[in-house]
Amino acid sequence: MRKTAYFLAFTLVFWLSPFIAELKFRATPSFRGDKPSGLSALHAQAPTPTVVDSLAVKVLTGLLAPDFQEEMNHMVQAVGGSCNTCHVRGNFASEENPKKVTARRMLEMTKAINKQFFPDHKPKPGESVLGRVTCYTCHQGEATPKAPPGQ
């Protein structure tokens, strides 16, 4: 039961956060002046993004939900696949797809390379939080990494 609850919570945060973050609520003025009414004041506050915290997330830890989703999008574009390339359809927490383990190993590799060779790199908005070396560095939109020039 607890695993199901965690899975549902993770799935909701994972899929809905980008949409929730983009919602813009407008406070409507009350009849007694220009202050918004109690209910409108609640809607006027932007939702606070939450940190993705799941037992299934082992490498990309500590990211806010929108950043986590953006990083997943970077990976999908880098390997020319879809979510189902690494994840089991309808069960993102599942470990049944062996490509998910491979993807984790590759993420650990890129994090180690970036830590060793580019420790001071700060990604610009819209760039991968992994660092200068990303999935795209080798994959360039293909499922299989491309060979370096001259090989």
Helices and strands as residue ranges (DSSP letters): H 2-22, H 38-44, H 65-79, G 83-85, H 98-117, H 135-139
